[in-house]
Amino acid sequence: MYKTIFTSKFKTLFKYSKTCKRYSAIAAVLQKPNVGNVTDIKGWVKNLRKQKDLIFADVSDGSCAQKLQIVIPKNITTDTLTYGSSVHITGKLSKSPRGQLELVAENVNVLGTCVVLEGYPFNPRTAHPPEYTRQYLHLRPRTNYTAAVLRVRSAVTKHITDYFASRNYTNIHTPILTSNDCEGAGEVFKIQPDNDETVKAMMQENKDRDSVYFGSKTFLTVSGQLHLEAACRGMGNVYTFGPTFRAENSRSRLHLSEFYMLEAELAFCETLEQLQSAIEDLMKYIFTEIRNTNEDDLFLIDKENKTPSWLNKDFITLSYDEARQILEKKGATLTDEGINKEQELTLVEHCNGVPVFVVKWPKDMKSFYMKECEGDSTKVDALDLLTPITGEVVGGSLREDNYDKLKSKLPSDRLNWYLDLRKFGNIPTGGYGLGLERLLQVLCNVHNIKDTLPFPRWPHNCEM
C-alpha cells in the first residue's frame, strides 16, 4: 500500500514539474548550447538594435551575467517590444558569422510592456551609479550591477553552507527574538505588540507594556552567539547564518540596521591560534570558490577586480599593543576607545593589503563572555580580522569557561542559564561572527554596504 501511494505521488509531482518547465534558463543555454535545437527563453530586454529587416535584442533572465542575443525578423515583432519589456521567445539556436551564440526567433510574445517615458528610471547601455539606483530599490535588481552583486551573494551563501557541511558542523537556527543583549551595547530594537487590544487584555495581568507579551523585555537579536554556545556544549561544532539587527544611529558606508551574520562556535577550542586558523581557512575557501563560480559577475561589478594576492599568503597577526605602536609611529591620534575604522585600514595597508588579525584586546573594550588572557587579567583572548575596504570583517574570541570569573562579570541574572553551561559538563569553546555584507564589499570591491543587499535598512530608511 505504501509503495502504491508513494508511486502515485511521485508521478503527480513529475507530471507537475514537466508541465511547469516550459522554458530554459539562459545560463543553462549558454553552458550547453545545442545549436539547431528549438529553445524557449523568458526574460527582459536589455537592449534593442534595429536594422532593415531584422531586430537584434539582448535578453537577460537574471540567471547569469551574460545576455543572449535574439535575432528577430521584423515581420514577427510588435510595437510593444521595447527596452525593459518582459518577453517569451521561441526559436532555433544558431551561431552568428562571428561565432556568437544567438537565438533566431520564430515567435515573440511580450509578457509585460515597459513604457520608458512613463517614468522608468533606467536607460539602455548606461552604467547608472549606485547612488542613483539606490533611489529605486524596487527596480534596481534589473540593473546589471545589482543583479551581479545579488548573484554573488547567493553563491557565497551556498559556499558557506557547503563549507560547514563538509566539515561536519551542525546548522542551528538561533532565535531572532531574544531576551538578551549579547553585546551589551544597548543597540537593540525592542519588540512589542502593535495591537492595542492585545496589549490592554494582557496588561490586566499587571505587566508593564515592555514585558506584556513575553513576560520580559524582548529584542531583535544582535547575535546568536549565546544560543550557539548552548548548542555547542551538547552537539560539538555548530554555526548559524541569519539576520541580525543593530539600532546604531549611523548612516555610514559600513553600517546597516539589518544585516546577515555568519556565526560559528568551535567545541574544544583552547587557543586563539585554533580560532584564527578556522577563520583564515573559511575566508580563503570562499574567495577561491567565488572566483570559480562567479568570475563573470565579479568582472561585471568591477573590471579591475582581480584575484587577491593574499590568497597564497598567511594572514598576519598583531597584538593590540603592537597595532597601537604601528599607528603611533604613523602619527595616528589614539584614544582609550580602541582602533577606529580609518586606523584599521591603515593597519591593513601597513601589512601590504594582507588581512591582519589584531588579538589580545584590553578587557574593558570587549564583551563579558571573553576569556581572560593567561598571565594578564587586563587582556582577553579576542580577535578582530581586518581586511581592505571595510576594516573589521570578523570578530571573535575564546569564551570564558571559568565559572567564578564568568559569574563575577555576568551583566544580568537573566543570563543565569548561560552560567549553567559552565556548571554541567563544560568544555572550552571559541567562536566568531562574520558580517556577510562586509565580506561582499571586500569580494566585489563595493564601497557602500547598502549596495550588497537588495533592500537595505538604515536610520530613517525602511522603504518597502
KELOTI-281519 format. One record per residue (C-alpha): residue number from 0; x negated, y negated, z negated; residue in one letter; chain. Coordinates in nm, 4 decimals, always signed. Each point is the difference from the previous one (the first is absolute). Layout:
N
NODE resi     east    north       up resn chain
NODE  NUM        X        Y        Z    A     A
...
This chain:
464
NODE resi     east    north       up resn chain
NODE    0  +0.0000  +0.0000  +0.0000    M     A
NODE    1  -0.2755  -0.2422  -0.0932    Y     A
NODE    2  -0.1849  +0.0667  +0.3236    K     A
NODE    3  +0.3134  -0.0726  +0.2032    T     A
NODE    4  +0.0636  -0.3300  -0.1795    I     A
NODE    5  -0.3605  -0.1104  +0.0437    F     A
NODE    6  -0.0045  +0.0902  +0.3678    T     A
NODE    7  +0.3262  -0.1870  +0.0596    S     A
NODE    8  -0.1319  -0.3145  -0.1698    K     A
NODE    9  -0.3278  +0.0232  +0.1877    F     A
NODE   10  +0.1807  +0.0228  +0.3338    K     A
NODE   11  +0.2104  -0.3034  -0.0880    T     A
NODE   12  -0.3070  -0.2043  -0.0980    L     A
NODE   13  -0.1881  +0.1108  +0.3114    F     A
NODE   14  +0.2907  -0.0975  +0.2214    K     A
NODE   15  +0.0224  -0.3372  -0.1746    Y     A
NODE   16  -0.3697  -0.0694  +0.0489    S     A
NODE   17  +0.0228  +0.0821  +0.3726    K     A
NODE   18  +0.2982  -0.2271  +0.0547    T     A
NODE   19  -0.1601  -0.2891  -0.1898    C     A
NODE   20  -0.3412  +0.0150  +0.1682    K     A
NODE   21  +0.0745  -0.1388  +0.3437    R     A
NODE   22  -0.3002  -0.2253  +0.0496    Y     A
NODE   23  -0.3759  +0.0130  -0.0552    S     A
NODE   24  -0.2115  -0.2200  -0.2242    A     A
NODE   25  -0.2451  -0.2013  +0.2080    I     A
NODE   26  -0.2839  +0.1193  -0.2237    A     A
NODE   27  +0.0831  +0.3598  +0.0972    A     A
NODE   28  +0.0301  -0.0871  +0.3681    V     A
NODE   29  -0.3423  -0.1674  +0.0032    L     A
NODE   30  -0.1608  +0.2783  -0.1989    Q     A
NODE   31  +0.1199  +0.2770  +0.2344    K     A
NODE   32  +0.0982  -0.1603  +0.3302    P     A
NODE   33  +0.1843  +0.2455  +0.2238    N     A
NODE   34  -0.0326  -0.1791  +0.3318    V     A
NODE   35  +0.2952  +0.0765  +0.2267    G     A
NODE   36  +0.2382  +0.0862  -0.2832    N     A
NODE   37  +0.3261  -0.1852  -0.0541    V     A
NODE   38  -0.0316  -0.1838  -0.3321    T     A
NODE   39  +0.2363  -0.2037  -0.2187    D     A
NODE   40  -0.1363  -0.2824  -0.2135    I     A
NODE   41  +0.1629  -0.2615  -0.2215    K     A
NODE   42  -0.1545  -0.3201  -0.1299    G     A
NODE   43  -0.0342  -0.3750  +0.0356    W     A
NODE   44  -0.1187  -0.2009  +0.2983    V     A
NODE   45  -0.3215  -0.1816  -0.0893    K     A
NODE   46  -0.0716  -0.1502  +0.3389    N     A
NODE   47  +0.1574  -0.0307  +0.3469    L     A
NODE   48  -0.1769  -0.0649  +0.3311    R     A
NODE   49  +0.2108  -0.0387  +0.3144    K     A
NODE   50  -0.1240  +0.0661  +0.3508    Q     A
NODE   51  +0.1786  +0.0120  +0.3319    K     A
NODE   52  +0.1622  +0.3418  -0.0271    D     A
NODE   53  -0.1108  +0.1167  -0.3436    L     A
NODE   54  +0.0141  -0.1057  -0.3602    I     A
NODE   55  -0.2736  +0.1080  -0.2413    F     A
NODE   56  +0.1003  +0.0247  -0.3656    A     A
NODE   57  -0.2241  +0.0778  -0.2971    D     A
NODE   58  +0.2051  +0.1957  -0.2529    V     A
NODE   59  -0.0904  +0.0816  -0.3608    S     A
NODE   60  +0.1913  +0.2140  -0.2473    D     A
NODE   61  -0.2242  -0.0709  -0.2988    G     A
NODE   62  -0.1432  +0.3524  -0.0144    S     A
NODE   63  -0.3485  -0.1106  +0.1071    C     A
NODE   64  -0.2044  -0.3055  +0.0932    A     A
NODE   65  +0.0283  +0.0655  +0.3743    Q     A
NODE   66  +0.2864  -0.0953  +0.2276    K     A
NODE   67  +0.1294  +0.2038  +0.2915    L     A
NODE   68  +0.0219  -0.1735  +0.3358    Q     A
NODE   69  +0.3356  +0.0474  +0.1711    I     A
NODE   70  +0.0343  -0.0480  +0.3767    V     A
NODE   71  +0.3583  -0.1016  +0.0808    I     A
NODE   72  +0.1405  -0.0335  +0.3531    P     A
NODE   73  +0.2001  -0.3233  +0.0150    K     A
NODE   74  +0.3080  +0.1777  +0.1242    N     A
NODE   75  +0.0517  +0.1813  -0.3349    I     A
NODE   76  -0.0683  -0.2881  -0.2392    T     A
NODE   77  +0.2419  -0.2449  -0.1596    T     A
NODE   78  -0.0100  -0.3647  -0.1062    D     A
NODE   79  +0.0154  +0.1069  -0.3658    T     A
NODE   80  -0.3461  +0.1595  +0.0246    L     A
NODE   81  -0.2108  -0.2675  -0.1689    T     A
NODE   82  -0.2958  -0.0347  -0.2317    Y     A
NODE   83  +0.1032  +0.1250  -0.3448    G     A
NODE   84  +0.2921  +0.2133  +0.1166    S     A
NODE   85  +0.0291  +0.3624  -0.1103    S     A
NODE   86  +0.0181  +0.2584  +0.2771    V     A
NODE   87  +0.0533  +0.3664  +0.0805    H     A
NODE   88  -0.1900  +0.0939  +0.3149    I     A
NODE   89  -0.0136  +0.3261  +0.1926    T     A
NODE   90  -0.2562  +0.0665  +0.2699    G     A
NODE   91  -0.2993  +0.1998  +0.1213    K     A
NODE   92  -0.3470  -0.0334  -0.1454    L     A
NODE   93  -0.2654  -0.0841  +0.2536    S     A
NODE   94  -0.3453  -0.1565  +0.0318    K     A
NODE   95  -0.0507  -0.3461  +0.1483    S     A
NODE   96  -0.2670  -0.0554  +0.2683    P     A
NODE   97  -0.2308  -0.1052  -0.2866    R     A
NODE   98  +0.0671  +0.3193  -0.1915    G     A
NODE   99  +0.2308  -0.1563  -0.2591    Q     A
NODE  100  +0.2889  +0.2115  -0.1268    L     A
NODE  101  +0.3363  -0.1520  +0.0876    E     A
NODE  102  +0.3657  +0.0970  +0.0128    L     A
NODE  103  +0.1799  -0.0537  +0.3312    V     A
NODE  104  +0.3530  -0.0787  -0.1123    A     A
NODE  105  +0.3014  +0.1760  +0.1450    E     A
NODE  106  +0.2489  -0.1397  -0.2500    N     A
NODE  107  -0.0171  -0.3070  -0.2236    V     A
NODE  108  +0.2497  -0.0568  -0.2770    N     A
NODE  109  -0.0238  -0.3175  -0.2094    V     A
NODE  110  +0.1072  +0.1002  -0.3505    L     A
NODE  111  -0.0280  -0.3412  -0.1614    G     A
NODE  112  -0.0417  -0.3335  +0.1741    T     A
NODE  113  -0.2402  -0.2690  -0.1206    C     A
NODE  114  +0.0888  -0.3555  +0.0988    V     A
NODE  115  -0.3289  -0.1753  -0.0751    V     A
NODE  116  +0.1498  -0.3493  +0.0358    L     A
NODE  117  +0.2423  +0.0692  -0.2860    E     A
NODE  118  -0.2748  -0.0138  -0.2603    G     A
NODE  119  -0.2244  +0.3044  +0.0454    Y     A
NODE  120  -0.3231  -0.1275  -0.1612    P     A
NODE  121  -0.2628  +0.2008  +0.1918    F     A
NODE  122  -0.1371  -0.0364  +0.3514    N     A
NODE  123  -0.1576  +0.2608  +0.2292    P     A
NODE  124  -0.3800  +0.0168  +0.0299    R     A
NODE  125  -0.0324  -0.2247  -0.3070    T     A
NODE  126  -0.1986  +0.0824  -0.3128    A     A
NODE  127  +0.2111  -0.1732  -0.2626    H     A
NODE  128  -0.1963  -0.0834  -0.3177    P     A
NODE  129  +0.1057  +0.1816  -0.3200    P     A
NODE  130  +0.0965  -0.3300  -0.1630    E     A
NODE  131  +0.2604  -0.0462  +0.2724    Y     A
NODE  132  +0.1397  +0.3556  +0.0047    T     A
NODE  133  +0.0298  -0.0044  -0.3805    R     A
NODE  134  +0.2985  -0.2336  +0.0492    Q     A
NODE  135  +0.1874  +0.2833  +0.1756    Y     A
NODE  136  -0.0433  +0.3036  -0.2254    L     A
NODE  137  +0.3002  +0.1723  +0.1561    H     A
NODE  138  -0.1455  -0.0256  +0.3495    L     A
NODE  139  -0.3763  +0.0144  -0.0461    R     A
NODE  140  -0.0254  +0.3834  +0.0206    P     A
NODE  141  +0.0606  -0.0632  +0.3731    R     A
NODE  142  -0.3330  -0.1811  +0.0291    T     A
NODE  143  -0.3038  +0.2045  +0.1014    N     A
NODE  144  -0.2028  -0.1152  -0.3009    Y     A
NODE  145  +0.2528  +0.0873  -0.2694    T     A
NODE  146  +0.0965  +0.3280  +0.1666    A     A
NODE  147  -0.3659  +0.1033  +0.0065    A     A
NODE  148  -0.0497  -0.0865  -0.3681    V     A
NODE  149  +0.3094  +0.1995  -0.0950    L     A
NODE  150  -0.1189  +0.3027  +0.1973    R     A
NODE  151  -0.3318  -0.0166  -0.1832    V     A
NODE  152  +0.1858  -0.0304  -0.3292    R     A
NODE  153  +0.2046  +0.3097  +0.0826    S     A
NODE  154  -0.3119  +0.1943  +0.0970    A     A
NODE  155  -0.1865  -0.1026  -0.3164    V     A
NODE  156  +0.2945  +0.1230  -0.2061    T     A
NODE  157  -0.0234  +0.3392  +0.1738    K     A
NODE  158  -0.3778  +0.0185  -0.0445    H     A
NODE  159  +0.0334  -0.0749  -0.3716    I     A
NODE  160  +0.2566  +0.2780  -0.0398    T     A
NODE  161  -0.2169  +0.2428  +0.1979    D     A
NODE  162  -0.3068  -0.0898  -0.2043    Y     A
NODE  163  +0.1565  +0.0734  -0.3370    F     A
NODE  164  +0.1799  +0.3127  +0.1236    A     A
NODE  165  -0.3290  +0.1441  +0.1277    S     A
NODE  166  -0.1574  -0.0575  -0.3423    R     A
NODE  167  +0.2833  +0.1580  -0.1994    N     A
NODE  168  +0.1354  -0.3160  -0.1628    Y     A
NODE  169  +0.3671  +0.0060  -0.0969    T     A
NODE  170  +0.2148  -0.2911  +0.1164    N     A
NODE  171  +0.1970  -0.1450  -0.2930    I     A
NODE  172  +0.2947  -0.2350  +0.0558    H     A
NODE  173  -0.0526  -0.2459  -0.2836    T     A
NODE  174  +0.2980  -0.2222  -0.0901    P     A
NODE  175  +0.0564  -0.3443  +0.1451    I     A
NODE  176  +0.2028  -0.0972  -0.3077    L     A
NODE  177  -0.2115  +0.0056  -0.3152    T     A
NODE  178  +0.0007  -0.1230  -0.3585    S     A
NODE  179  -0.3736  -0.0795  -0.0053    N     A
NODE  180  -0.2223  -0.2705  +0.1418    D     A
NODE  181  -0.2983  +0.2198  +0.0766    C     A
NODE  182  -0.2435  -0.2832  +0.0678    E     A
NODE  183  +0.1231  -0.2137  -0.2879    G     A
NODE  184  -0.0175  -0.3244  +0.1973    A     A
NODE  185  +0.3728  -0.0760  -0.0255    G     A
NODE  186  +0.0328  -0.0263  +0.3784    E     A
NODE  187  +0.3094  +0.2197  +0.0113    V     A
NODE  188  +0.3470  -0.0290  +0.1492    F     A
NODE  189  +0.2767  +0.0657  -0.2507    K     A
NODE  190  +0.2924  +0.2301  +0.0867    I     A
NODE  191  +0.3579  -0.0903  -0.0947    Q     A
NODE  192  +0.3428  +0.0930  +0.1370    P     A
NODE  193  +0.1391  -0.2644  +0.2317    D     A
NODE  194  +0.3584  +0.0984  -0.0790    N     A
NODE  195  +0.1342  -0.2198  -0.2833    D     A
NODE  196  +0.2784  +0.2468  -0.0808    E     A
NODE  197  -0.2565  +0.2749  -0.0555    T     A
NODE  198  -0.2049  -0.2282  -0.2241    V     A
NODE  199  +0.3020  -0.1083  -0.2060    K     A
NODE  200  +0.1126  +0.3582  -0.0510    A     A
NODE  201  -0.3430  +0.1135  -0.1106    M     A
NODE  202  -0.0621  -0.3090  -0.2163    M     A
NODE  203  +0.2700  +0.1296  -0.2349    Q     A
NODE  204  -0.2670  +0.2337  -0.1327    E     A
NODE  205  -0.1826  -0.3075  -0.1352    N     A
NODE  206  -0.2936  +0.0208  +0.2366    K     A
NODE  207  -0.1634  -0.3105  +0.1419    D     A
NODE  208  +0.0396  -0.0593  +0.3716    R     A
NODE  209  -0.3602  +0.0990  +0.0774    D     A
NODE  210  +0.0531  +0.3435  -0.1531    S     A
NODE  211  +0.3693  +0.0498  +0.0641    V     A
NODE  212  -0.0231  +0.2611  +0.2748    Y     A
NODE  213  -0.2949  +0.2242  -0.0893    F     A
NODE  214  -0.0185  -0.0769  -0.3715    G     A
NODE  215  -0.3365  -0.1708  +0.0381    S     A
NODE  216  -0.1571  -0.2615  +0.2228    K     A
NODE  217  -0.0613  +0.1500  +0.3429    T     A
NODE  218  -0.2224  -0.1190  +0.2823    F     A
NODE  219  -0.1007  +0.0721  +0.3568    L     A
NODE  220  -0.3231  +0.1956  -0.0222    T     A
NODE  221  -0.3395  -0.1657  +0.0329    V     A
NODE  222  -0.1720  +0.3392  -0.0039    S     A
NODE  223  +0.0814  +0.3686  -0.0254    G     A
NODE  224  -0.3252  +0.0718  -0.1816    Q     A
NODE  225  +0.1320  +0.0765  -0.3477    L     A
NODE  226  +0.2545  +0.2442  +0.1417    H     A
NODE  227  -0.2720  +0.1580  +0.2137    L     A
NODE  228  -0.2087  +0.0556  -0.3122    E     A
NODE  229  +0.2867  +0.1938  -0.1553    A     A
NODE  230  +0.0281  +0.2183  +0.3112    A     A
NODE  231  -0.3774  +0.0413  +0.0287    C     A
NODE  232  -0.0181  +0.1447  -0.3514    R     A
NODE  233  +0.2135  +0.2914  +0.1074    G     A
NODE  234  -0.0569  +0.0353  +0.3753    M     A
NODE  235  -0.3590  -0.1020  +0.0694    G     A
NODE  236  -0.0820  -0.2409  +0.2831    N     A
NODE  237  +0.3012  -0.2100  +0.1012    V     A
NODE  238  +0.0838  -0.3057  +0.2058    Y     A
NODE  239  +0.2899  -0.2301  +0.0740    T     A
NODE  240  +0.0609  -0.2291  +0.2960    F     A
NODE  241  +0.2802  -0.2537  -0.0054    G     A
NODE  242  +0.1133  -0.3592  -0.0528    P     A
NODE  243  -0.1170  -0.2106  -0.2933    T     A
NODE  244  +0.0985  -0.3527  -0.0976    F     A
NODE  245  -0.1805  -0.3011  -0.1470    R     A
NODE  246  +0.1674  -0.3250  -0.1006    A     A
NODE  247  -0.3096  -0.2085  +0.0716    E     A
NODE  248  +0.0573  -0.3598  +0.1016    N     A
NODE  249  -0.2401  +0.0250  +0.2900    S     A
NODE  250  +0.0482  -0.0542  +0.3714    R     A
NODE  251  -0.3606  +0.0717  +0.0960    S     A
NODE  252  -0.1036  +0.2100  +0.2997    R     A
NODE  253  -0.0786  +0.2888  -0.2382    L     A
NODE  254  +0.3097  +0.0198  -0.2215    H     A
NODE  255  +0.3503  +0.1439  +0.0346    L     A
NODE  256  +0.2895  +0.0432  -0.2407    S     A
NODE  257  +0.0692  +0.3502  +0.1332    E     A
NODE  258  -0.2725  +0.2262  +0.1323    F     A
NODE  259  -0.0925  +0.3663  +0.0310    Y     A
NODE  260  -0.2490  +0.1557  -0.2392    M     A
NODE  261  -0.1795  +0.3308  +0.0257    L     A
NODE  262  -0.0897  +0.1225  -0.3479    E     A
NODE  263  -0.1889  +0.3162  -0.0904    A     A
NODE  264  -0.0886  +0.1604  -0.3331    E     A
NODE  265  -0.2873  +0.2469  -0.0198    L     A
NODE  266  +0.0100  +0.2722  -0.2641    A     A
NODE  267  -0.3184  +0.0797  -0.1960    F     A
NODE  268  -0.1684  -0.3140  +0.1320    C     A
NODE  269  -0.2768  -0.0934  -0.2427    E     A
NODE  270  -0.2178  -0.2541  +0.1834    T     A
NODE  271  +0.0457  -0.3083  +0.2140    L     A
NODE  272  -0.2242  +0.1652  +0.2592    E     A
NODE  273  +0.2614  +0.2734  +0.0492    Q     A
NODE  274  +0.2684  -0.2624  +0.0493    L     A
NODE  275  -0.2134  -0.2066  +0.2376    Q     A
NODE  276  -0.0796  +0.3068  +0.2096    S     A
NODE  277  +0.3718  +0.0818  +0.0365    A     A
NODE  278  +0.0845  -0.3570  +0.1049    I     A
NODE  279  -0.2874  -0.0246  +0.2487    E     A
NODE  280  +0.0974  +0.3352  +0.1535    D     A
NODE  281  +0.3608  -0.1139  +0.0457    L     A
NODE  282  -0.0986  -0.3356  +0.1539    M     A
NODE  283  -0.2379  +0.1564  +0.2517    K     A
NODE  284  +0.2561  +0.2669  +0.0885    Y     A
NODE  285  +0.2697  -0.2583  +0.0775    I     A
NODE  286  -0.2302  -0.2265  +0.2020    F     A
NODE  287  -0.1295  +0.2965  +0.2024    T     A
NODE  288  +0.3412  +0.1548  +0.0666    E     A
NODE  289  +0.1649  -0.3259  +0.1020    I     A
NODE  290  -0.2708  -0.0505  +0.2624    R     A
NODE  291  +0.0847  +0.3428  +0.1388    N     A
NODE  292  +0.3771  -0.0555  +0.0115    T     A
NODE  293  +0.0574  -0.3734  +0.0530    N     A
NODE  294  -0.2995  -0.1453  +0.1818    E     A
NODE  295  +0.2258  -0.1653  +0.2622    D     A
NODE  296  +0.2103  -0.1684  -0.2688    D     A
NODE  297  -0.3084  -0.1314  -0.1800    L     A
NODE  298  -0.1284  -0.1427  +0.3292    F     A
NODE  299  +0.3384  -0.1586  +0.0724    L     A
NODE  300  +0.0005  -0.1679  -0.3435    I     A
NODE  301  -0.3582  -0.1237  +0.0263    D     A
NODE  302  -0.2226  +0.0586  +0.3016    K     A
NODE  303  -0.3054  -0.0598  -0.2203    E     A
NODE  304  +0.1018  +0.2680  -0.2508    N     A
NODE  305  -0.2887  +0.2472  +0.0017    K     A
NODE  306  -0.0736  +0.3119  -0.2009    T     A
NODE  307  -0.1492  -0.1299  -0.3266    P     A
NODE  308  -0.3706  +0.0703  -0.0350    S     A
NODE  309  +0.0442  +0.0937  -0.3659    W     A
NODE  310  +0.1803  +0.3250  +0.0862    L     A
NODE  311  -0.3413  +0.1687  +0.0109    N     A
NODE  312  -0.1323  -0.1716  -0.3123    K     A
NODE  313  +0.0445  +0.0541  -0.3712    D     A
NODE  314  +0.2116  -0.2595  -0.1765    F     A
NODE  315  -0.1966  -0.2301  -0.2290    I     A
NODE  316  +0.0446  -0.0128  -0.3777    T     A
NODE  317  -0.0599  -0.3088  -0.2137    L     A
NODE  318  +0.0732  -0.0424  -0.3677    S     A
NODE  319  +0.2137  -0.2987  -0.0908    Y     A
NODE  320  -0.3048  -0.1663  -0.1560    D     A
NODE  321  -0.2083  +0.0612  +0.3135    E     A
NODE  322  +0.2765  -0.1465  +0.2152    A     A
NODE  323  +0.0090  -0.3163  -0.2100    R     A
NODE  324  -0.3780  -0.0362  +0.0225    Q     A
NODE  325  +0.0173  +0.0180  +0.3807    I     A
NODE  326  +0.2766  -0.2614  +0.0067    L     A
NODE  327  -0.1909  -0.2302  -0.2357    E     A
NODE  328  -0.3045  +0.0123  +0.2284    K     A
NODE  329  +0.2274  -0.0990  +0.2880    K     A
NODE  330  +0.1245  -0.3025  -0.1947    G     A
NODE  331  +0.3517  +0.1287  -0.0732    A     A
NODE  332  +0.1974  -0.1604  -0.2819    T     A
NODE  333  +0.0828  +0.2818  -0.2414    L     A
NODE  334  +0.2618  +0.0026  -0.2744    T     A
NODE  335  +0.1070  +0.2419  -0.2731    D     A
NODE  336  +0.2950  +0.1076  +0.2180    E     A
NODE  337  -0.2123  +0.2292  +0.2170    G     A
NODE  338  -0.0805  -0.0060  +0.3701    I     A
NODE  339  +0.2326  -0.1859  +0.2345    N     A
NODE  340  +0.0914  +0.0918  +0.3578    K     A
NODE  341  -0.2591  -0.2225  +0.1639    E     A
NODE  342  -0.2697  +0.1466  -0.2238    Q     A
NODE  343  +0.1116  +0.3552  +0.0816    E     A
NODE  344  -0.0533  -0.0720  +0.3690    L     A
NODE  345  -0.3380  -0.1563  -0.0789    T     A
NODE  346  -0.1063  +0.3251  -0.1670    L     A
NODE  347  +0.1089  +0.2036  +0.3038    V     A
NODE  348  -0.1927  -0.2358  +0.2269    E     A
NODE  349  -0.3029  +0.0342  -0.2290    H     A
NODE  350  +0.0251  +0.3778  +0.0534    C     A
NODE  351  +0.0014  -0.0469  +0.3810    N     A
NODE  352  +0.3697  +0.0785  +0.0339    G     A
NODE  353  -0.0231  +0.3395  -0.1694    V     A
NODE  354  +0.2830  +0.0614  -0.2514    P     A
NODE  355  -0.1219  -0.0491  -0.3549    V     A
NODE  356  +0.1176  +0.1434  -0.3319    F     A
NODE  357  -0.0164  -0.2431  -0.2910    V     A
NODE  358  +0.0008  +0.2135  -0.3157    V     A
NODE  359  -0.0119  -0.0248  -0.3805    K     A
NODE  360  +0.2151  -0.3057  -0.0599    W     A
NODE  361  +0.0436  -0.2009  -0.3229    P     A
NODE  362  +0.2721  +0.1641  -0.2069    K     A
NODE  363  +0.1994  -0.3190  -0.0520    D     A
NODE  364  +0.0431  -0.0418  +0.3783    M     A
NODE  365  +0.1562  +0.3406  +0.0571    K     A
NODE  366  +0.3059  +0.1983  -0.1085    S     A
NODE  367  +0.0448  +0.1798  -0.3328    F     A
NODE  368  -0.0131  +0.3517  +0.1472    Y     A
NODE  369  -0.3573  -0.0267  +0.1331    M     A
NODE  370  -0.2709  +0.2053  -0.1723    K     A
NODE  371  -0.2697  -0.1806  -0.1962    E     A
NODE  372  -0.3513  +0.0471  +0.1347    C     A
NODE  373  -0.2132  +0.2352  -0.2011    E     A
NODE  374  -0.2535  -0.2056  -0.1961    G     A
NODE  375  +0.1676  -0.3367  +0.0758    D     A
NODE  376  +0.3451  -0.0555  -0.1447    S     A
NODE  377  +0.0221  -0.3445  +0.1650    T     A
NODE  378  +0.0229  +0.1605  +0.3461    K     A
NODE  379  +0.2378  +0.2491  +0.1605    V     A
NODE  380  -0.0573  +0.2654  +0.2673    D     A
NODE  381  +0.1955  -0.1908  +0.2640    A     A
NODE  382  -0.0676  -0.0680  +0.3653    L     A
NODE  383  +0.1105  -0.2282  +0.2810    D     A
NODE  384  -0.0806  +0.0901  +0.3607    L     A
NODE  385  -0.0709  -0.3097  +0.2099    L     A
NODE  386  +0.0157  -0.0057  +0.3800    T     A
NODE  387  -0.0227  -0.2613  +0.2788    P     A
NODE  388  +0.3026  -0.2225  +0.0709    I     A
NODE  389  +0.1920  +0.0727  -0.3228    T     A
NODE  390  -0.2495  +0.0477  -0.2828    G     A
NODE  391  +0.1570  +0.2434  -0.2465    E     A
NODE  392  +0.1836  +0.2887  +0.1669    V     A
NODE  393  -0.0207  +0.2642  -0.2716    V     A
NODE  394  +0.0057  -0.0269  -0.3795    G     A
NODE  395  -0.0514  +0.2902  -0.2362    G     A
NODE  396  -0.1433  +0.1300  -0.3254    S     A
NODE  397  -0.0565  +0.2907  -0.2292    L     A
NODE  398  +0.2917  +0.0211  -0.2432    R     A
NODE  399  -0.0519  -0.0352  -0.3742    E     A
NODE  400  +0.0334  +0.3522  -0.1359    D     A
NODE  401  -0.0892  -0.0758  -0.3626    N     A
NODE  402  +0.3264  +0.0083  -0.1963    Y     A
NODE  403  -0.1032  -0.2460  -0.2724    D     A
NODE  404  -0.1553  -0.2517  +0.2387    K     A
NODE  405  +0.3059  +0.0078  +0.2267    L     A
NODE  406  +0.2346  -0.0343  -0.2963    K     A
NODE  407  -0.1783  -0.3157  -0.1126    S     A
NODE  408  +0.0433  -0.1546  +0.3455    K     A
NODE  409  +0.3534  +0.1146  +0.0805    L     A
NODE  410  +0.2007  -0.3141  +0.0877    P     A
NODE  411  +0.3416  +0.1341  -0.1038    S     A
NODE  412  +0.1668  +0.2761  -0.2001    D     A
NODE  413  +0.1988  +0.0710  +0.3158    R     A
NODE  414  -0.3180  +0.1619  +0.1341    L     A
NODE  415  -0.0263  +0.2542  -0.2813    N     A
NODE  416  +0.0757  +0.2668  +0.2603    W     A
NODE  417  -0.3212  -0.1062  +0.1777    Y     A
NODE  418  -0.1902  +0.0469  -0.3249    L     A
NODE  419  +0.1513  +0.3484  -0.0340    D     A
NODE  420  -0.1827  +0.1036  +0.3167    L     A
NODE  421  -0.3258  -0.0214  -0.1987    R     A
NODE  422  +0.1474  +0.2088  -0.2799    K     A
NODE  423  +0.1087  +0.3169  +0.1769    F     A
NODE  424  -0.2502  +0.1783  +0.2244    G     A
NODE  425  -0.1742  -0.3182  +0.1127    N     A
NODE  426  -0.2530  -0.0086  +0.2847    I     A
NODE  427  -0.2293  -0.2735  +0.1372    P     A
NODE  428  +0.1470  -0.1692  +0.3062    T     A
NODE  429  -0.0805  -0.2866  +0.2322    G     A
NODE  430  +0.2011  -0.1678  +0.2681    G     A
NODE  431  +0.0319  -0.2812  +0.2479    Y     A
NODE  432  +0.2464  -0.2113  +0.1934    G     A
NODE  433  -0.0449  -0.0990  +0.3639    L     A
NODE  434  +0.2076  -0.2758  +0.1588    G     A
NODE  435  +0.1236  +0.1210  +0.3397    L     A
NODE  436  +0.0489  -0.3483  +0.1430    E     A
NODE  437  -0.3505  -0.1120  -0.0981    R     A
NODE  438  -0.1414  +0.3190  +0.1480    L     A
NODE  439  +0.1827  -0.0805  +0.3249    L     A
NODE  440  -0.1492  -0.3476  -0.0019    Q     A
NODE  441  -0.3466  +0.1527  -0.0021    V     A
NODE  442  +0.0846  +0.2730  +0.2530    L     A
NODE  443  +0.1642  -0.2353  +0.2504    C     A
NODE  444  -0.1894  -0.3219  -0.0741    N     A
NODE  445  +0.3274  -0.1692  -0.0973    V     A
NODE  446  -0.0663  -0.3106  -0.2064    H     A
NODE  447  +0.3489  -0.0571  -0.1413    N     A
NODE  448  +0.1526  +0.2816  -0.2026    I     A
NODE  449  +0.3507  -0.1046  +0.1101    K     A
NODE  450  -0.0814  +0.1401  +0.3441    D     A
NODE  451  -0.0694  +0.3559  -0.1209    T     A
NODE  452  +0.3614  +0.0975  -0.0693    L     A
NODE  453  +0.3293  -0.0594  +0.1821    P     A
NODE  454  +0.1928  -0.1983  -0.2619    F     A
NODE  455  -0.2323  -0.1750  -0.2491    P     A
NODE  456  +0.1268  -0.1477  -0.3262    R     A
NODE  457  -0.1733  -0.2868  -0.1771    W     A
NODE  458  +0.1130  -0.2847  -0.2299    P     A
NODE  459  +0.2905  -0.1940  +0.1555    H     A
NODE  460  +0.0269  +0.2522  +0.2837    N     A
NODE  461  +0.2192  +0.3103  +0.0016    C     A
NODE  462  +0.1611  -0.0209  +0.3418    E     A
NODE  463  +0.2154  +0.2815  +0.1325    M     A
